[in-house]
């Protein structure tokens, strides 16, 4: 009881005489709301991405009304300024509730408005707010020129609100499920530009009718005081699914490693394949198919086909300049090299500071990385655009198995926001499509090693021999993927360049991705650092 009394004493109830509709014009309210109470609330939210930094202060950058028929909520754009001298922007919709039993975990500030006590809460907790937003999208006009612009697709006709709930498993955004058929994603961290997820989803769905991504249904964009168009919401069809491809592959890969013992396979006696060699099913030796299973290889082919179809859709636009294919040039090279060198130096510092956390193969590979740092740096500087004949297009940008849903033996690609560490501008830079392929290959590599780490005690083999089996497995997986992918792309006349150019770009992107991963692993789970380190070793030694 004492603890509860202390907590109540710390957060005082503020009294205001304004109506709710004019509350944000009251400077005293804004000051109270932006106090430490808001910072403490945000730190507890899964969607808040600034946990590693220290908040200096929070400012209210913009606010706008989200309303219908006299029912009013506020959308806030908060500028979080950090002690480390940078800032981030977040979207937070707010509501005032008076029910003492409601949203106990999501209260931000206790206040009294005209003598009526209650709390400011995140409005997504209210069904009335969720319903209002859905209905605003349903009734959106073809051209909306107001500050808060709602848009709907022709696919959303003859629909009425039935129900809404949180999707759960929140990460950087908040997703709401409507009528058990539609998903509205509220972007929490926002940028002074349209979100790539909105742009890509709408383009693929409406303009290219790409079937293997959730169909675009609607959106909410806000025009700020500087005329920037900011995406705060994206609505899509909900794809019924059996989970994502990451979990799916972990189960499949577990069977592959169990087969070593069950089928008494001698890994050392199996034929190897050269990395990055294009393979067809007919090129895979019978012993390998017996070990891994034809079913899994056919699934990899299907995923390769869907990836190629996504890139063909993204690379076949000649009207909308944001999506028109382009060639390599000097500007892109300067941008790429600056980015790579900055990232490489950052990872070099991290590895030097964390060497003491590593042992065994991880330590051996980390020392190889440090010994060959000049060679790796040269690899990044060896990007010579004048020798490249292929095209750059808008790409997924953060393509891995977790961004793919599995349904009825098929794959559906989602989440086109791009690489979390990149600026919104960098996420929209046209890249070689093989960047996405490299992202998926690194994901395969992770799934193989993750399977070994998670089930090590279930396999009757040494970790070293399992790693060898994993590398052999990886060679065939990626070879078959590449063979299927390149054939599909070439048939559609999207220019990937000749074989030598393709391998150069693929290796470059794989090295970039593995170096990027290294920072996360060394900071978060050093025992997994072996995965990107092995990926880097594969590239610099082949």
Buried (B, 14 or more C-beta within 10 A) or exposed (E): EEEEEEEEEEBEEBEBEBEBEEBBEBEEBBEBBBBEBBBEBBEEBEBBBBEEBEBEBBEBBBBBEBBBEEEBBBBBBBBBBBEEEEBBBBBBBBBBBEEEEBBEEBBBBBBBBEEEEBBBBBBBBBEEBBBBBBBBBBEBEEEBEEBBBBBBBEBBEEBEBEEBEEBEEEEBBBBBBBEEEBBBBBBBBBBBBBBBBBBBBBBBBBBBEBEBBBBBBBBBBBBBEEEBBBBBBBBBBBBEBEEBBBBBBBEBBBBBBBBBEEEEBEBEEBEEBEBBBBBEBEBBEEBBBEBBBEEBBEBBBBBBBBBBBBBBBBBBBEEEEEBBBEEBEEEBBEEBBEBBEEBBEBBBEBBEEBBEBBEEBBBBBBBBBEEBBEEBBEBBEEBEBEEBEBBBBBBBBBBBBBBBBBEEEBBBBBBBBBBEEBEBEBBBBBBBBBBBBBBBBBBBBBBBBBBBBEBEEEBEBEBEEBBBBBBBBBBBBBBBBBBBBBBBBEEBEBBBBEEEBBBBBBBBBBBBBBBBBBBBBBBEEBEBBBBBBBBBBBBBEE
